[in-house]
């Protein structure tokens, strides 16, 4: 993988995206030449068409990212990729037509696209315990970006991977690694105290082979922080956690203000309409306010369109469940299309929330989650968001285990935050909305 603006992107996906951009530019040029020939006009110089070609290719590319064309499912299934691609092209054409009507001029939207899957990097694992077995399972998943070529038992601990080779059976580990054509070695030892093969690792590293620890490798390959293996020292000495820097924080806040103002103006009629419908559908107020935990653990009040009965929590705070009987008839619809979330834009404008960040949780749940989940409090080091890395990667969570899984994604976001990652999340949120992923 390659790290772009602190976010890990598989080499195959990045190269595929670059190829697609080139193809989109080429398709725009071909479309112009065909149309110019039909009209009997000169094609002119290429430099005169660069700007509309860039607009065309950029809009179509963002639409492809937004609907998940570059996701793991699309990369391993032609049928899945084709369906997502058709949606992306339709959205791109609509966006281009809208831009045409607003700005005037002509943009290209005739194109020809194709995909190519790229080879994977190879990998050697030092260790044969549970961690090594987890790496093997990860490598066997469809769409995995790496191949494991061998396991080496470094000590006499419990062996889970039976095919692993004992270190004592290898005379020169560095030469063994080179003969296998390994590009990366991952240290997957269960017990590291007094067991680190420093001499072996130093020779492998100086031979030009990348050496990685298990936790960092899992972070890179899965887009989340593996809570089973990380420790405080890993957090302290690894890079990241720069979201508080003045420039990025100011840019994020400016974006939140501009977009929240725009959205409030655009969606005000929609919010007003559904507020009336909520009142007509069931007894009680159209809106409800709820205390949530925000930045640095401070409480704030969030406002939403009411989607449950007024007595939904008469017995105390509860997780939402699938087909929750407390949800009203209209509430089921507005939750599915996320209309109930629109009033939260006001919290973004006030600065209590951001558009992108970990979802704010209720104090009643946070207290218990901090006791049961290590590092849960660290997710409060950034502002909570309407959408986030966990929301676009994991379905709705309504249990301690779900919260743990989502926490791993939230910690990845907190650690690797950048404007680039925010843009990626916003684009992928469209995929979640289009395919109704995670709503309850």
Secondary structure by P-SEA (a helix, b strand, c coil): ccccccbbbbaaaaaaaaaaaaaaaaaaaaaaaaaaaaaccccccccccaaaaaaaaaaaaaaaaaaccccccccccaaaaaaaaaaaaaaaaaaaaaaaaacbbbbbccbbbbbbbbbbbbbccccccaaaaaaaaaaaccccccccccccccccccccccccccccccccaaaaaaaaccccccccccccccccaaaaaaaaaaacbbbbcaaaaaaaaccccccccccaaaaaaccccccccaaaaaaaaaaaaaaaaaaaaaaaaaaaaaaaaaaaacccccbbbbbbbcccbbbbbbbcccccccccccccccccccccccccaaaaaaaaaccccccaaaaaaaccccccccccccaaaaaaaaaccccccccccccccccccccccccccccaaaaaaaaaaaaaaaacccaaaaaaaaaaaaaaaaaccccc
